Amino acid sequence: MELRLLSRSDYASLLRFEVENRAWFESHINPREASFYSVDGVKSHIEECLSQYQRKAMLPMLIVDGMGEIAGRINLIDINLVLREAYLGYRLDENCTGRGIAKRAVEQITQLANELNLQTLIAFASVDNIASQKVLTYNGFVKMKSHENFAEVQGKNIDCIEYQKIVK
C-alpha cells in the first residue's frame, strides 16, 4: 500500500472506485451530486482537486494497493499555511476495510503534513463509526469535542466527534 498524488490519468479508475463503493460511502457520509458519477463529473472533480493542490489548499492522494488499484482516497483539505493546519478526510473501498490500510494511510499522510510544515490536523468521525475513531486514535489524534447534528446521512442527522493531532 502506498499513497500517491491524484492525477488526470486516474479518471477511469477513480470513477470505477467511486461507482463501486457509492452505496457504501453514502451509508457513512453525505452523498455526492449525481453528476459526479460520470466521466465528465470525475474529470471535473480531479481538475478541481489539482487546482486546489496547485494553490497549496489541498493534498489529494490515492491509496493504492500492491497491484496499482485504488484502495481508497485520503486528502488534506482547507490547508491553511498561516495557521499551519488542515482537515483530514479519507474513504476506503468497502473490500479493503479491516486490514490496517486506513491506519497506515493516516500515518503516511501525517508524515506528508509534517513535510508541508503543518502543525495541526483536524478530522471528524461519526459517533457510530467506531473503526474510523480507532484509526484516528491509533495515529495519535485526540478527541476535542462533539458536534450534534453535524451532517445528514440517509435522511438522518448524525453526531460527530472532532479530533486533532499536533503533527510537530
Secondary structure by P-SEA (a helix, b strand, c coil): cccccccccaaaaaaaaaaaaaaaaaacccccccccccaaaaaaaaaaaaaaaaacccccccccccccccccccccccccccccbbbbbbcccccccccaaaaaaaaaaaaaaaaacccbbbbbbcccaaaaaaaaaaabbbbccccccccccccbbbbbbbbbbccc
